[in-house]
């Protein structure tokens, strides 16, 4: 397929691997690629091959034992295949690494196995069964992009689905050891190209090692041209020799010369972080830092744990653009990320339900838009599919009168209860209060609260809504408050029951605890926290417009739909001018205007100056009404930046979320 309009690989389903099955030399069942006519691992002993070639070739047992850095040890791989290499590396890490060490695995795969084939392939190693189960439980949909999996409290896996060279060119992160794997160069010459070796070199640290099973000339020449030193060492089984080596002076990342302002500040893994705001943005950041062993003080004006039962439900869904753009990529990645994250965080589904989400097309214009979207985005039907009104009615559980986009694995969530769960993560201390000022100090930050108390932290994450721009350092960040009111109705017996979240102008999830939530209103620029009867009336009108038969059924069952009898909740969110979140380091606006003033005269004259940021100050805000889809992914992005880890998003997407994107645009336009 050709590139998308934004220049990145198409946003589409990937072809899954076609396998033949045969017995290896030990009598175990082993997969073979039908497309490449090659094995996934040695017929002699796949696990022993991994231990010899990749663990031994990179000296991992000793390096794991010696690892004392606060950042994780990072392994990069050029072909995930069955996952055997990564599971064996994980086992080696558990056997040798100190208790405080962490492991981060990054692997590319152009033709991912189906979940069923993956389980079948890994069944040959019973001692890896619990590791395989962790992998299979989170195995992602075959969609091009980055998919983060939490295999263990100490082990994270980022699967980069797509062409190896393309994916590594988009990787934002550095690797300590490479597993240069894949089908043999004679079988898959398209992979073993100069672009692959160049991308590996650019994502390496000084002293990064590599190992590979092959001694092919194209591999030796490619490695040498990219700056790697290689040597022949004894191979495994029938292979007399293999290659191992390292790179002492990796090249500079050429991508930053085109947008030097987005160059991230040098990572300083902190011991204590203050997070301002305990909504979904702040609570998910706090939990992400907690998983990395960082102490967190979570500060908010309200203690959500004291609110009691709210019966509030939010919808985990997105609305993607017809033409592929960076914003749609971020939100689709966020939707898939949040779905895996919720299943990992709450497997008992006490805080959420994967009911799926229907987006109704109530007008001819919207129907045409949805048709164009489906034509341009051939995603798996398990991610999104088009349904006519009859099929949509069947999955909704009530009659709908329009076709729809169906997201079968989307969900509804109890947002307040979710935030309380996240805030209770180990190492997170909640402090009720209002932060009035931030002051940079030599060893971190001082936070002044409304009651006069001063708190100290190594770094700070601002994660509020429109109030996130209330500090001197964030004052120039364009944030618009958006008021929204959700209505709630206690259902009588015999009321019709939804089985899907249904969205049109608003949303309505299946009732929980006998209460139906529906809404929400949209009031840009408004901050009034009081309920309005007029907003309840507007929510009722929108519900009747989207689901007239459902509303008729509610009335027939005796539901009191008078606006003045409804209850509800009001929230004030924040939105950015371009409707994408802010997630990243806070730029020093004055320094940027001085360093990049020349761009106002000639936008092509990019100064060779890295963007200056307020050291140790970060922001996650402007999530609008899609915070359940964007905030958890943004929290991982920020935590990864803080802890010097590979990012869970491609570099162009991380740059798209940068809090300085509007500032640099204004500088270029002379504003």
C-alpha positions as CSV (number, residue, x, y, z in Angstrom):
1,X,0.0,0.0,0.0
2,X,1.1,3.6,-0.6
3,X,2.0,6.0,2.2
4,X,-0.9,7.9,3.9
5,X,-1.4,11.6,3.3
6,X,0.7,12.4,6.4
7,X,3.7,10.5,4.9
8,X,3.6,7.7,7.4
9,X,2.8,4.0,6.6
10,X,-0.9,3.4,5.9
11,X,-3.3,3.1,8.8
12,X,-4.5,-0.4,8.0
13,X,-4.6,-4.1,9.0
14,X,-1.5,-6.1,8.5
15,X,-1.4,-9.4,6.8
16,X,-0.9,-12.1,9.4
17,X,1.7,-14.8,9.0
18,X,0.8,-17.9,6.9
19,X,2.3,-20.9,8.6
20,X,3.1,-24.5,7.8
21,X,3.7,-26.9,10.7
22,X,6.3,-29.6,11.0
23,X,8.2,-31.5,13.6
24,X,11.7,-30.3,14.6
25,X,14.6,-32.5,15.5
26,X,13.4,-32.9,19.1
27,X,9.9,-34.0,17.9
28,X,8.2,-30.8,18.9
29,X,5.8,-29.0,16.6
30,X,7.4,-26.0,14.9
31,X,6.1,-23.3,12.6
32,X,7.5,-22.5,9.1
33,X,6.7,-19.4,7.1
34,X,4.7,-20.4,4.0
35,X,5.5,-17.0,2.4
36,X,9.3,-17.0,2.9
37,X,9.8,-20.8,3.0
38,X,11.9,-20.5,6.1
39,X,11.8,-21.6,9.7
40,X,11.2,-19.3,12.7
41,X,13.8,-21.0,14.8
42,X,16.4,-23.8,14.5
43,X,15.0,-27.3,13.9
44,X,17.7,-28.5,16.3
45,X,16.5,-26.6,19.4
46,X,15.0,-23.2,19.1
47,X,15.5,-22.1,22.7
48,X,19.1,-23.3,22.8
49,X,19.7,-21.3,19.6
50,X,18.3,-18.1,21.2
51,X,20.4,-18.6,24.2
52,X,23.6,-19.1,22.2
53,X,23.1,-16.5,19.4
54,X,21.3,-13.6,21.1
55,X,21.9,-14.0,24.8
56,X,25.4,-15.2,24.5
57,X,26.3,-13.0,21.5
58,X,25.2,-9.9,23.5
59,X,26.8,-11.2,26.8
60,X,23.4,-10.7,28.4
61,X,23.7,-12.9,31.6
62,X,26.7,-10.9,32.8
63,X,25.3,-7.5,31.6
64,X,22.0,-8.2,33.4
65,X,23.8,-9.1,36.6
66,X,25.9,-5.9,36.4
67,X,23.0,-3.6,35.6
68,X,22.7,-0.8,38.1
69,X,21.3,2.1,36.0
70,X,17.9,3.6,37.0
71,X,16.7,3.4,33.5
72,X,15.7,0.0,32.0
73,X,18.0,-2.2,29.9
74,X,16.6,-2.0,26.4
75,X,16.7,-4.9,23.8
76,X,15.8,-4.2,20.2
77,X,14.8,-6.9,17.8
78,X,14.2,-6.9,14.1
79,X,11.7,-9.8,13.9
80,X,9.4,-10.8,16.7
81,X,8.1,-14.0,15.1
82,X,6.9,-16.4,17.7
83,X,8.3,-14.2,20.6
84,X,10.6,-16.9,21.7
85,X,13.7,-14.7,21.7
86,X,12.0,-12.1,24.0
87,X,10.5,-14.7,26.4
88,X,13.9,-16.3,26.8
89,X,15.6,-12.9,27.3
90,X,13.0,-12.2,30.0
91,X,13.7,-15.5,31.7
92,X,17.4,-14.7,31.6
93,X,16.8,-11.2,33.1
94,X,14.7,-12.7,35.9
95,X,17.6,-15.2,36.6
96,X,20.4,-12.7,36.7
97,X,19.3,-9.0,37.1
98,X,19.2,-7.2,40.5
99,X,15.7,-6.9,42.0
100,X,15.5,-3.1,41.2
101,X,16.4,-3.5,37.5
102,X,13.9,-3.2,34.7
103,X,13.8,-4.6,31.2
104,X,12.3,-2.9,28.1
105,X,11.8,-5.0,25.0
106,X,11.3,-3.4,21.5
107,X,10.5,-5.7,18.6
108,X,9.3,-5.2,15.0
109,X,7.1,-7.5,13.1
110,X,5.7,-7.1,9.6
111,X,3.6,-10.3,9.5
112,X,2.4,-10.9,13.1
113,X,1.1,-14.4,14.0
114,X,-2.5,-14.8,14.9
115,X,-3.1,-15.3,18.7
116,X,-4.0,-19.0,18.0
117,X,-0.8,-19.6,16.0
118,X,1.3,-17.8,18.6
119,X,-0.1,-20.0,21.4
120,X,0.5,-23.1,19.3
121,X,4.1,-22.1,18.6
122,X,5.0,-21.4,22.2
123,X,3.3,-24.5,23.6
124,X,6.6,-26.4,22.9
125,X,8.2,-24.7,26.0
126,X,6.1,-25.5,29.1
127,X,8.6,-23.8,31.4
128,X,7.9,-20.5,29.5
129,X,4.1,-21.0,29.9
130,X,3.4,-18.2,32.4
131,X,5.4,-15.8,30.3
132,X,3.6,-16.9,27.1
133,X,0.3,-16.4,28.9
134,X,1.2,-12.8,29.8
135,X,2.0,-12.2,26.1
136,X,-1.1,-13.9,24.8
137,X,-3.4,-12.1,27.2
138,X,-2.4,-8.7,25.7
139,X,-1.6,-9.8,22.1
140,X,-2.6,-6.8,20.0
141,X,-4.7,-6.5,16.9
142,X,-2.7,-6.7,13.6
143,X,-2.7,-2.9,13.1
144,X,0.5,-1.0,12.0
145,X,1.9,1.0,14.9
146,X,3.3,0.7,18.4
147,X,1.6,-1.6,20.9
148,X,2.8,-1.5,24.5
149,X,2.3,-4.6,26.7
150,X,3.0,-4.9,30.4
151,X,4.4,-8.4,30.8
152,X,5.5,-8.2,34.3
153,X,6.1,-5.4,37.0
154,X,9.7,-5.2,35.7
155,X,9.3,-6.0,32.0
156,X,7.6,-4.0,29.2
157,X,7.3,-5.0,25.6
158,X,6.7,-2.5,22.7
159,X,5.6,-4.3,19.6
160,X,6.2,-2.2,16.5
161,X,4.0,-3.8,13.8
162,X,5.2,-3.0,10.3
163,X,8.3,-3.1,8.1
164,X,11.4,-3.3,10.3
165,X,13.4,-0.5,8.7
166,X,10.3,1.8,8.6
167,X,9.4,1.0,12.2
168,X,13.0,1.6,13.5
169,X,13.2,4.9,11.6
170,X,10.1,6.0,13.6
171,X,11.3,4.7,16.9
172,X,12.0,7.3,19.6
173,X,14.4,5.7,22.0
174,X,17.8,4.1,22.4
175,X,18.7,0.4,22.5
176,X,21.5,-1.4,24.5
177,X,21.5,-4.7,22.7
178,X,20.2,-5.8,19.3
179,X,18.8,-9.1,18.3
180,X,19.3,-8.9,14.5
181,X,16.8,-11.6,13.6
182,X,14.4,-12.4,10.8
183,X,14.2,-14.8,7.9
184,X,17.5,-15.5,6.2
185,X,18.8,-12.9,3.8
186,X,18.5,-15.3,0.9
187,X,14.8,-15.8,1.8
188,X,13.9,-12.2,2.7
189,X,16.3,-9.9,1.0
190,X,13.9,-6.9,1.3
191,X,14.5,-6.7,5.1
192,X,18.3,-6.8,5.0
193,X,18.8,-3.4,3.4
194,X,21.1,-0.4,4.3
195,X,18.1,1.5,5.7
196,X,17.7,-1.2,8.4
197,X,21.3,-1.0,9.6
198,X,21.3,2.8,9.5
199,X,18.2,2.9,11.6
200,X,19.7,0.5,14.1
201,X,22.8,2.6,14.4
202,X,20.9,5.8,14.9
203,X,18.9,4.2,17.7
204,X,22.0,2.8,19.5
205,X,23.9,4.1,22.5
206,X,27.8,4.2,22.6
207,X,28.7,0.6,23.3
208,X,25.5,-1.0,22.1
209,X,26.0,-4.6,21.0
210,X,24.4,-6.8,18.4
211,X,24.2,-10.5,17.5
212,X,22.8,-12.3,14.5
213,X,22.7,-15.9,13.3
214,X,23.9,-15.1,9.8
215,X,27.3,-14.3,8.3
216,X,25.9,-13.2,4.9
217,X,28.0,-10.7,3.0
218,X,25.1,-8.2,2.7
219,X,24.8,-8.2,6.5
220,X,28.5,-7.6,7.1
221,X,28.6,-4.8,4.6
222,X,25.5,-3.2,5.9
223,X,26.6,-3.3,9.5
224,X,30.0,-1.9,8.7
225,X,28.6,0.9,6.6
226,X,26.3,1.9,9.5
227,X,29.2,2.1,11.9
228,X,29.1,-1.3,13.6
229,X,32.2,-3.4,14.2
230,X,31.5,-7.1,13.6
231,X,33.4,-10.3,14.3
232,X,32.8,-13.9,13.5
233,X,32.1,-16.2,16.4
234,X,31.0,-19.8,16.6
235,X,27.5,-20.4,15.4
236,X,24.8,-22.7,16.7
237,X,24.0,-26.2,15.6
238,X,24.8,-26.8,11.9
239,X,25.9,-23.1,11.4
240,X,29.6,-22.9,11.8
241,X,29.7,-19.1,12.3
242,X,27.6,-16.2,13.3
243,X,28.2,-12.4,13.8
244,X,28.5,-10.3,16.9
245,X,29.8,-6.9,17.6
246,X,29.1,-3.3,18.8
247,X,29.0,0.3,17.8
248,X,31.2,2.8,19.7
249,X,30.1,6.1,18.1
250,X,26.5,6.1,17.0
251,X,25.5,8.8,14.5
252,X,23.5,11.8,15.5
253,X,19.8,11.5,15.0
254,X,19.2,13.3,11.6
255,X,15.5,13.7,12.3
256,X,16.0,16.5,14.8
257,X,17.7,18.8,12.4
258,X,14.3,19.3,10.7
259,X,12.5,20.3,13.9
260,X,15.2,21.0,16.5
261,X,12.7,22.7,18.8
262,X,11.1,19.3,19.7
263,X,14.4,17.8,20.8
264,X,13.6,16.4,24.2
265,X,15.5,17.5,27.3
266,X,18.1,15.0,28.6
267,X,16.4,12.4,30.8
268,X,16.9,12.7,34.5
269,X,15.2,9.7,36.1
270,X,13.6,11.2,39.3
271,X,13.0,9.7,42.7
272,X,10.0,11.9,43.6
273,X,7.5,13.5,41.3
274,X,4.6,15.9,42.1
275,X,1.5,15.5,39.9
276,X,-1.0,18.3,39.9
277,X,-4.5,17.1,39.2
278,X,-6.0,13.7,40.1
279,X,-8.4,13.3,37.1
280,X,-7.7,10.7,34.5
281,X,-4.7,12.6,33.2
282,X,-3.0,13.0,36.5
283,X,-4.0,9.7,38.1
284,X,-2.8,7.7,35.1
285,X,0.5,9.6,35.2
286,X,0.9,8.8,38.9
287,X,0.2,5.1,38.3
288,X,2.7,5.0,35.4
289,X,5.4,6.5,37.5
290,X,4.5,4.2,40.4
291,X,5.1,1.2,38.2
292,X,8.6,2.5,37.6
293,X,9.3,2.7,41.4
294,X,9.0,6.5,41.6
295,X,7.5,8.1,44.6
296,X,4.5,10.4,43.7
297,X,2.7,13.1,45.5
298,X,-0.7,13.5,43.8
299,X,-2.3,16.9,44.5
300,X,-5.9,17.9,43.7
301,X,-8.5,20.3,45.1
302,X,-10.9,17.5,45.4
303,X,-10.6,14.1,47.1
304,X,-12.4,11.7,44.7
305,X,-12.3,8.9,47.2
306,X,-14.8,10.8,49.3
307,X,-17.4,11.4,46.6
308,X,-19.2,8.1,47.2
309,X,-21.2,6.3,44.4
310,X,-21.6,8.6,41.4
311,X,-22.9,6.0,38.9
312,X,-21.0,8.1,36.3
313,X,-20.0,6.3,33.1
314,X,-17.7,7.5,30.4
315,X,-17.2,6.1,26.9
316,X,-13.9,4.9,25.6
317,X,-14.2,5.8,21.9
318,X,-12.8,8.0,19.2
319,X,-14.0,9.7,16.1
320,X,-11.3,9.4,13.4
321,X,-10.8,11.7,10.4
322,X,-11.6,10.6,6.8
323,X,-8.1,11.5,5.7
324,X,-5.4,9.9,7.8
325,X,-3.6,12.5,9.9
326,X,-1.5,12.6,13.0
327,X,-4.4,13.3,15.3
328,X,-6.3,10.3,14.1
329,X,-3.2,8.1,14.5
330,X,-2.8,9.3,18.1
331,X,-6.4,8.6,19.0
332,X,-6.5,5.2,17.3
333,X,-3.3,4.3,19.1
334,X,-4.8,5.6,22.3
335,X,-8.0,3.6,21.9
336,X,-6.1,0.3,21.4
337,X,-3.7,1.2,24.2
338,X,-6.5,2.0,26.7
339,X,-8.4,-1.2,25.8
340,X,-5.3,-3.3,26.6
341,X,-4.4,-1.2,29.6
342,X,-7.9,-1.6,31.2
343,X,-7.9,-5.4,30.6
344,X,-4.4,-5.6,32.3
345,X,-5.3,-3.2,35.1
346,X,-8.8,-4.6,35.9
347,X,-9.2,-8.1,34.5
348,X,-12.4,-8.6,36.6
349,X,-14.0,-5.7,34.8
350,X,-15.2,-3.9,37.9
351,X,-14.3,-0.5,36.5
352,X,-15.3,-1.0,32.9
353,X,-17.2,-3.2,30.4
354,X,-16.0,-4.0,26.8
355,X,-19.5,-3.6,25.3
356,X,-18.3,-2.0,22.1
357,X,-19.4,1.4,20.7
358,X,-21.7,2.3,17.9
359,X,-21.3,5.6,16.1
360,X,-24.5,6.3,14.3
361,X,-24.6,8.1,11.0
362,X,-27.9,10.1,11.3
363,X,-27.4,12.2,8.2
364,X,-26.5,11.5,4.6
365,X,-23.4,13.6,5.1
366,X,-22.3,11.5,8.0
367,X,-23.1,8.3,6.2
368,X,-20.9,9.5,3.3
369,X,-18.1,10.4,5.7
370,X,-18.2,7.0,7.3
371,X,-18.1,5.3,4.0
372,X,-15.1,7.3,2.9
373,X,-13.4,6.5,6.2
374,X,-13.9,2.7,5.8
375,X,-12.7,2.8,2.2
376,X,-9.5,4.6,3.2
377,X,-8.8,2.7,6.4
378,X,-8.9,-1.1,5.9
379,X,-8.6,-1.9,9.5
380,X,-9.4,-5.2,11.1
381,X,-13.2,-5.7,11.7
382,X,-12.3,-6.4,15.3
383,X,-11.2,-2.7,15.5
384,X,-13.9,-1.0,13.4
385,X,-16.4,-2.1,10.9
386,X,-19.4,-0.6,9.1
387,X,-22.9,-1.9,9.9
388,X,-26.3,-1.2,8.3
389,X,-29.2,-0.2,10.5
390,X,-30.4,-3.8,10.9
391,X,-27.0,-5.1,11.9
392,X,-26.5,-2.1,14.2
393,X,-29.8,-2.8,15.9
394,X,-28.8,-6.4,16.5
395,X,-25.6,-5.5,18.4
396,X,-27.2,-2.5,20.2
397,X,-30.0,-4.5,21.6
398,X,-32.5,-1.9,20.6
399,X,-33.8,-0.7,17.2
400,X,-31.6,2.0,15.6
401,X,-32.7,3.8,12.4
402,X,-29.3,4.5,10.8
403,X,-26.1,2.8,9.7
404,X,-23.1,3.0,12.0
405,X,-19.4,2.5,12.6
406,X,-19.0,-0.3,15.1
407,X,-16.0,-0.5,17.4
408,X,-16.5,-4.0,18.9
409,X,-13.7,-3.8,21.5
410,X,-14.4,-0.3,22.7
411,X,-15.9,0.1,26.2
412,X,-17.6,2.2,28.9
413,X,-15.7,3.0,32.0
414,X,-16.4,4.2,35.6
415,X,-14.0,7.2,35.4
416,X,-14.1,8.4,39.0
417,X,-13.7,4.9,40.4
418,X,-10.8,4.4,37.9
419,X,-9.1,7.5,39.1
420,X,-9.4,6.4,42.8
421,X,-7.9,3.0,41.9
422,X,-5.0,4.6,40.1
423,X,-4.4,7.1,42.9
424,X,-4.1,4.1,45.3
425,X,-1.1,2.7,43.4
426,X,1.9,1.8,45.6
427,X,4.1,4.8,46.3
428,X,1.5,7.4,45.5
429,X,0.5,9.8,48.3
430,X,-2.6,11.9,47.9
431,X,-2.5,15.5,49.1
432,X,-5.7,17.6,48.9
433,X,-5.0,21.2,48.1
434,X,-4.5,23.8,45.4
435,X,-1.1,24.6,44.0
436,X,-0.8,28.3,43.5
437,X,2.8,28.6,42.2
438,X,5.8,26.6,40.9
439,X,9.4,27.7,41.5
440,X,12.4,26.0,39.9
441,X,15.3,25.3,42.3
442,X,18.7,23.9,42.0
443,X,17.6,20.4,43.0
444,X,14.1,20.3,41.6
445,X,10.9,22.3,42.1
446,X,9.1,24.0,45.0
447,X,5.3,24.0,45.0
448,X,3.4,26.6,47.0
449,X,-0.1,25.6,48.1
450,X,-3.1,27.8,48.8
451,X,-2.7,27.2,52.6
452,X,0.9,28.4,52.4
453,X,2.6,25.0,52.6
454,X,5.5,24.4,50.4
455,X,6.3,21.0,48.9
456,X,9.4,19.8,47.2
457,X,9.8,17.4,44.2
458,X,12.5,16.4,41.7
459,X,10.1,17.0,38.8
460,X,6.5,18.1,38.3
461,X,3.7,17.0,36.0
462,X,0.9,19.5,35.5
463,X,-2.2,17.4,34.7
464,X,-5.2,19.6,35.2
465,X,-7.8,20.9,32.8
466,X,-8.0,24.6,31.8
467,X,-6.3,25.5,35.1
468,X,-3.2,23.8,33.9
469,X,-2.3,27.2,32.3
470,X,-2.5,29.0,35.6
471,X,1.2,28.9,36.4
472,X,3.8,31.4,35.1
473,X,5.6,28.6,33.2
474,X,2.5,27.4,31.4
475,X,0.6,30.7,31.1
476,X,1.2,30.9,27.3
477,X,-0.3,27.5,26.6
478,X,-3.6,27.9,24.8
479,X,-6.3,26.0,26.7
480,X,-10.0,26.5,26.4
481,X,-12.4,25.4,29.1
482,X,-15.3,23.3,27.9
483,X,-18.3,22.6,30.2
484,X,-20.2,19.4,29.8
485,X,-23.3,18.1,31.6
486,X,-24.3,14.4,31.8
487,X,-27.8,13.5,32.7
488,X,-28.8,10.5,34.8
489,X,-32.0,8.6,35.0
490,X,-33.0,5.8,37.4
491,X,-34.6,3.1,35.3
492,X,-37.9,1.5,36.2
493,X,-38.4,-2.2,35.9
494,X,-39.1,-3.4,32.3
495,X,-37.1,-0.6,30.7
496,X,-35.4,-1.5,27.4
497,X,-31.7,-2.4,27.8
498,X,-28.9,-1.2,25.6
499,X,-26.0,-3.7,24.9
500,X,-23.7,-1.3,23.2
501,X,-22.6,2.3,23.9
502,X,-24.4,4.4,21.3
503,X,-23.0,7.7,20.1
504,X,-24.3,10.4,17.7
505,X,-24.3,14.0,18.9
506,X,-23.8,12.6,22.5
507,X,-23.4,9.2,24.0
508,X,-25.4,6.7,26.0
509,X,-23.8,3.5,27.5
510,X,-25.7,0.5,28.7
511,X,-27.2,1.2,32.2
512,X,-25.1,0.3,35.2
513,X,-26.6,-0.2,38.7
514,X,-30.0,0.7,37.4
515,X,-28.9,4.1,36.3
516,X,-28.8,5.4,32.7
517,X,-26.2,8.0,31.8
518,X,-26.5,10.1,28.7
519,X,-25.2,13.3,27.3
520,X,-23.1,15.3,27.3
521,X,-23.6,19.0,26.5
522,X,-20.8,20.9,24.9
523,X,-20.2,24.4,26.2
524,X,-16.9,25.9,25.0
525,X,-15.6,28.7,27.2
526,X,-18.0,27.9,30.0
527,X,-17.0,27.0,33.6
528,X,-20.2,27.1,35.6
529,X,-20.3,24.0,37.8
530,X,-24.0,24.0,38.5
531,X,-26.5,21.7,36.8
532,X,-28.9,23.3,34.3
533,X,-32.4,22.0,33.5
534,X,-32.0,23.3,30.0
535,X,-29.0,21.0,29.6
536,X,-31.0,18.0,30.8
537,X,-33.6,18.9,28.1
538,X,-30.9,19.2,25.5
539,X,-29.5,15.7,26.4
540,X,-33.0,14.2,26.3
541,X,-33.6,15.7,22.8
542,X,-30.3,14.3,21.6
543,X,-31.1,10.9,23.0
544,X,-34.5,10.9,21.3
545,X,-32.9,12.0,18.0
546,X,-30.4,9.1,18.0
547,X,-32.6,6.4,19.6
548,X,-36.3,7.3,19.2
549,X,-37.5,3.7,19.8
550,X,-35.4,3.4,22.9
551,X,-36.8,6.6,24.4
552,X,-40.3,5.4,23.5
553,X,-39.6,2.2,25.4
554,X,-38.4,4.1,28.4
555,X,-41.7,6.1,28.4
556,X,-43.7,3.0,28.0
557,X,-41.9,1.4,31.0
558,X,-42.9,4.4,33.1
559,X,-39.6,6.4,33.2
560,X,-40.0,10.0,34.2
561,X,-38.2,11.9,31.4
562,X,-39.2,15.4,32.6
563,X,-35.9,17.5,32.5
564,X,-36.6,18.9,36.0
565,X,-36.7,15.4,37.5
566,X,-33.3,14.3,36.1
567,X,-30.0,14.4,38.1
568,X,-26.6,14.6,36.6
569,X,-23.0,15.8,36.9
570,X,-21.1,18.7,35.4
571,X,-17.5,18.6,34.4
572,X,-15.2,21.2,32.9
573,X,-12.6,19.8,30.5
574,X,-9.9,21.6,28.5
575,X,-9.3,21.6,24.8
576,X,-6.4,22.8,22.6
577,X,-7.0,24.9,19.5
578,X,-6.2,21.9,17.3
579,X,-8.1,19.4,19.5
580,X,-5.1,17.2,20.2
581,X,-3.8,16.8,23.8
582,X,-0.6,18.3,25.2
583,X,1.8,15.7,26.5
584,X,5.5,16.4,27.1
585,X,8.0,18.9,28.5
586,X,6.9,22.5,29.0
587,X,8.8,24.8,26.6
588,X,10.5,28.0,27.8
589,X,8.5,30.3,25.6
590,X,10.8,33.3,26.0
591,X,13.8,31.2,25.1
592,X,12.0,29.7,22.1
593,X,11.0,33.1,20.7
594,X,14.6,34.3,21.0
595,X,16.2,31.1,19.5
596,X,13.8,30.7,16.6
597,X,13.0,34.3,15.7
598,X,14.7,33.8,12.3
599,X,11.9,31.4,11.3
600,X,9.5,34.3,11.0
601,X,11.6,35.5,8.0
602,X,12.4,32.1,6.5
603,X,10.8,29.0,7.9
604,X,13.4,26.8,6.1
605,X,16.3,28.3,8.1
606,X,16.1,26.0,11.1
607,X,18.6,27.0,13.7
608,X,20.8,24.3,15.1
609,X,19.6,24.9,18.6
610,X,17.7,22.5,20.7
611,X,14.5,23.8,22.2
612,X,14.9,24.9,25.8
613,X,12.4,23.6,28.3
614,X,11.7,24.2,31.9
615,X,13.9,21.4,33.3
616,X,11.8,18.8,35.0
617,X,8.4,20.4,34.2
618,X,5.9,18.4,32.2
619,X,2.2,18.6,31.2
620,X,-0.6,16.3,30.3
621,X,-3.7,18.3,29.4
622,X,-6.3,19.3,26.8
623,X,-7.7,15.8,26.6
624,X,-11.2,17.1,26.0
625,X,-14.0,14.5,25.9
626,X,-11.7,11.8,24.7
627,X,-9.5,11.6,27.8
628,X,-10.2,7.9,28.4
629,X,-8.6,7.2,25.0
630,X,-5.7,9.7,25.2
631,X,-4.7,10.2,28.8
632,X,-3.4,6.6,29.6
633,X,-1.2,6.7,26.5
634,X,0.0,10.2,27.2
635,X,0.9,9.1,30.7
636,X,3.1,6.4,29.4
637,X,4.7,8.8,27.0
638,X,5.6,11.2,29.8
639,X,6.8,8.4,32.1
640,X,8.9,7.0,29.3
641,X,10.5,10.4,28.7
642,X,11.2,10.9,32.4
643,X,12.8,7.5,32.7
644,X,14.8,7.4,29.5
645,X,12.8,4.6,27.8
646,X,11.7,4.1,24.3
647,X,8.4,5.9,23.7
648,X,5.0,4.1,23.1
649,X,4.4,6.3,20.0
650,X,6.3,6.9,16.8
651,X,8.4,10.1,17.0
652,X,6.2,12.1,14.6
653,X,3.2,11.4,16.9
654,X,5.1,12.3,20.0
655,X,6.1,15.6,18.3
656,X,2.5,16.2,17.4
657,X,1.6,16.1,21.1
658,X,4.4,18.4,22.1
659,X,3.2,21.3,24.2
660,X,5.3,23.7,22.1
661,X,3.7,22.9,18.8
662,X,1.4,26.0,18.8
663,X,4.2,28.2,20.0
664,X,6.5,27.3,17.2
665,X,3.7,27.8,14.7
666,X,3.1,31.3,16.1
667,X,6.8,32.1,15.9
668,X,6.9,31.0,12.2
669,X,3.8,33.1,11.5
670,X,5.3,36.2,13.2
671,X,2.7,36.3,16.0
